[in-house]
Amino acid sequence: MSVRKKQDQDGPRGVSRRRERAVLLGVVALLAAAAVAGMLIYYNYMDDALFQERNEHFIEIAGKETQVISSAVQHHRTISGAAERLLTRTALRTADALPFQLKAIQRCLDLPRGAVLAFAADGMVYASDGAAAPWPDASSLPGSEAHREVVMTLDYRADSPRCILFLKRLTIPMDLDGTQLTHMAVAVDEAVFQNAFDSDIFQGRSHVYVVDAGGRQLYRHICPGGFLKGENVLDALEDFPFLHGGGLPDLREAVADRRTAGFEFAHTAGGYYVAATPVSGSGWTVLTFVPTEVLGAGTSAFLNTTVAYVAVIGAVVVLMVGLLLFAYFSRRRDLLVIEHQREANTLLRDAADAANAANTAKSDFLSHMSHDIRTPINGIVGMTDIALKNLEDPARVRDCLEKISGASGHLLSLVNDVLDMSRIESGKTRISSKPMDLRQVLDNCASIVCGQLQGRDLALVEEFQPMDHARVLGDELHLRQVLINILGNAVKFTPDGGKIVFRASELPDSGGETARFRLEVEDTGVGMQPEFLPHIFEAFSQEDGGTRSRYQGTGLGMAITKQFVELMGGTIQVESRPGKGSRFTVELPAPIDREARPREVAAQHHGNLRGLRLLVAEDNELNMEIALYLLADEGIETTPVTDGQAAVDAFAAAPPGTFDGVLMDVMMPVLDGLAATRAIRALPRADAAAIPIIAMTANAYDEDKRRCLEAGMNAHVAKPINLEVLLQVLSHYLRRT
């Protein structure tokens, strides 16, 4: 029996079975090898893909930080240029008077002590703090180029920190009694960049270096922990292997050629990314280092775990189950993938629908804005043409001008809505907390709306209940805007013969230090469809786009209103029925003003301004023409200048008492209005500190007003100029008896 069995094994049948097993094992081995190779390829592909994605994101953020330095370089170059202009315009004749002039320039430009330097051809340097010393490195001064930046320590100062010198070659050298001045500079402590970087952007673990074309360290952002040692940052990377993006020679080349590039290398503390981003307008490059684990946010561990898991499963399936079971599990895996893919497709479809809805809303907004902006512009252009063709008909010209004024106001409201929404979305809107009389705010809003009812058969009914705490702390400007938006909509969407009810009351749950108020606006207008109500406070949303020629707007008014209400800590609700009208209800909390004092109501008229003498600084010819005409019509004498430096020169050259005040634009060439104001206030004459300086500018936000007042101005009037407002401000600061 055993002999026959051995014969069967050694016969053709046994050989066939062994061959089949060998083929099966070979196929299994090939599949296993293919699986391993596939895993390696997949791992390398995913690793490279993750690097590219992280690197692009990292370079983008690093580029934003580099823009901070680029802006600082351009800013201080502008200051050094301004210092040159101030120096060359003086009547300086001797070197002895040079330190005093440099100190005057330093004060005019609001710079730290000793920050303004002048260089002579004989190798001497003079500083605005009165110091004078030999300059050790003449080669550092710019030759053919106009500007150059040098990082060094001012050795003539005992405790001088490392400074960045923003050097400027004088366009025309100055001769001072045998001493020739050739260059100027503004010295800036390198620590000025310290606060410019957001150390929390990479969990406070980034390291930032500013280097020259050879890699020499010019500046290092101070952050916790050590990192690279030595003066040359690129040389310090010699001992670390690079993993992605190229090697150290590629990084050196990118720095030398001032190209943007990103790399990953292995540091002793773990993997690191480095981004090289050039500083525009200079020979500097910013090197930003961030740990890989910060950028990876767990993706590396996930990748390794996933690849290892799939490899083990594949090996077990290939080695233990064989081709049939592998096919079975492959089919099952395919079914799972298909199911997951279906779920993913559903999620993607929902996301795509939401994105398409948002894009459709924005596209509708752009289309509507194009229509709404072109409509008043067409009216302005058309009425202008008609007026020009009917100059001999004063009544027709007056009618055209009134229509132009109305169209201009509508156009301005459209622009204001878009700007308000942009500031809200960017987080720049701030709610103030100042004393205000809520009852007075309500009366003012009602008065404004009454002006919109002229020529309309509409009734405005005021139902203001008595309030125990009308004097509160809040943001009067934004509250007024909320109420005017709601009341204005009621006027717009209520046909003639209708009624608008404006209610206000203090809620009974007011107590402690906070009062609560309910403000309602109810109208008998066209109302809204129920399906539109959930979208009324969404940006760009408007009901019934086909009737826009009748009801114009941006679709932003209610979105802005809701944002303002929520920023003030309140809520807003709406009820509406088509053909019956709408009711908006706002509930607001407000701290009670315990220190309230009766306030005088400002007069609504201006005093006698005839004979006043004003210095007017405005660089735009059309704006200057309008201002001069309006002032001349009031009997005010004007002296026009076209930039801030000219305003300073005109005031300095005029005898004290020549001007009663100054109207100062902010954004002007040569010297802006803020710097010009500081320069006037710094002049050594009695009227320089006392003369009223009033900003007349298109920079109309709260921070713009604050900057004007901090620069030394007395008041702020926003463009487009409202003549009555301007005259009231002039009357307040320049009132004559």
Phi, psi and omega in degrees: 000317179291326179293318180294322180297318179296324179295320178298320180292325182275353183278185181301326181293319179293322178297320180296318179295318178298321179294321180295318178297320179296318178296317180297315179296321178297317178296316179299316180297318178297318178297319179296316179297318178298321179296316179297314179299320179297319179297319179295316179298315180298317180298313180296320180296312181294323179298315178294319180296317178296321177298314181299317181294312179298318185296316179298316179296317181296314181297322179298315180292318179298324178297325177296318178296322180296327178299332177298314180292319179302317179295319180296319179297313181296320180298313183285334171296319177299319180295319180295325176294321177295321178299320178298314181297319180296323181289314186289342180272356180276165178264038183292133183235334185235154179290336181296327182274355185299312181302324180292321180292321178297322178294323178295320178295318179302314180293320181298321182269004177058050182253161178294163180300133177076015186276345182257127183235148175230138185245134181257158181294339181275009175091009179264151175237137181241137184243158182287352174267011177092355181284148175217130184205160175294142178268121190285338188229087180293335182290344179284343181284140181297140179260270181286327180282158183278327186234154172201144178248133181229134177257121182195174175257133179282100189294337183285354176257137186293319183240040186287129172282171174293132185240156169255116180268119175266092187277143179223121176285130180295133179299319176230114180303149181253134177260122180241083175054049177097345177258125183256121176272131184243333184218159172229162179206155171244120181268126182236125176303130183298341179292354179298335180277346187302313183281353181283338183264140177269099185291348181270356186294330176241048180059025179070020185244015179270156176232128185238130178233141170253123185233163174271188185296337180266359180095001181291134184288121175262325183203143176232129176292125183285120177213162186298145174085153176274169180210274181251140180254154175102161182285329182257113184292321182293321177296327181291346179269002184300327186273003185245127179286140178269140187255319183220156174086352184124191181248185180301321176302324178293322177294317177301318181294319179298319179292317181294321181272000179057051177250151175279130181205159179223146183216162172234135180221165182261111177264163179299333179270005181122184180292144179223146169258145174228132177244131175255116180232119183288147175272115184297142177081008180212175177266017184267156173224139178262124175255117181248125181247131179221136178301143180300324183294333177290315180286324184290328180048042176092355183290327179295313179297320178298316180298311181299316180296316181297312181297316180297318180298311180296321180296316180296313179301316180297318180296317179298317181296314183293315186281323190258331185260323180091187187295319184292310179295325177300318178297320180298310180292328176298318179297315179298318179297322178297321178296320178295318179299318180297318180296314178297324180294323177297315178297318179296320179297323178297314179297317179296322180295319177297317179296320180296320178298317179296317179296319179295322178297317179295318179295321178297318179298318180291322178296318177298321179299313180298318179297315180294318179297320177301317179293313185291326179285319180293329182298305178293327178296319177298320178296319180296312181297315182296313180295328176296315178299317180296317180297318180296329180275354181229041181297334181279355182247091184302323182295318179292319179297317179298318178299317179297317181295322178296320179290324176297319179297317178296316179296322179295319178297319177297317179299319179296322179295323177298312181297319180297320178299313181297318180293320178299316181295320179297317180293323178295313182294329180275358177077019183267351181282129180239138179264126181270167178226089183234156179300136176207157177257107185299323180295321178294322177299317179297317179298319179297317179297318178297320179296319179297317181292325177301326177295330179283346182272358180300129180082003180247148176266069181231144178250131175251115183254125180259122177238078182262114180282155176301142182237131179282336185227061181288335180271109185227177174254127182189188181255093184298320183298310183287327176296317177298321180295321178300310184292321179294322177300313182291314180295321179297321176296320179299318178295319184294318189258011177251118180293162176302145183094354182269187184218143175237127180249126181248108184249151176207137179204157174266130184287148183291343181277007176296142179180171180067232183259000185232135174252151178239140185230147174243125180240127184233142172231116181239135181229168177250039186275204187286340179072185183224152176290147181302324182289344180272337186304319179296346184250004188295330182264010176274143179298140175073003183276133177215138180274141174057072182299343182284350181250026184293332180295339178267316179245098185270155177165174183266346188080014182249345188303311181288326176297316178296317180301312180298318179298316180297316180300315181291324176296331177273004176085014183252187178228156177223136179228157180223140172233139183202149173224135181302130178079353182250332179123184184222156175223122177256132181237123178244130174242127186229136169268153177206132175298139180284134179275096183285343181255024183297139176234146176301134181247142179285140176282128182295140178295144182262018179228160179250155183280193180282114181253358184296134179093354177295149179242116184242141170266121185247118179252115183204125184270343180272123186298316182294316178297323178295316181298318180296314182297314182297321180294312181298319180290318179297325180295338177265006179080022181264131178274140185230150171237108184273142171224157190251002175203169185295322180295320178296325178295317178298315181296318181295318180293317182295327183280340183275143177299151177306138180090358180297316183251141175273340180187173181229129170260118192239118168290161181262306184271100181223156178286172178066297179215124182285172186295326179293313179294322179296320178297314178299323180294319178295315181297334183274353181293142183278065176211153191296319185284349182295323182276341187257337186296133177293129175241120186244125177288134176230090196215159175276354174282095197248005182276168184301319180293331176293318178297318181297317179298322179296314181293322178294331179284348179116005178282157182269329185204173184222127175237124185271148172271152358294141188291127169265112188304318183297319178297316180299316181293324178295319178295315178299319180296323181293317185266340184234022186301135178252147180272000000 
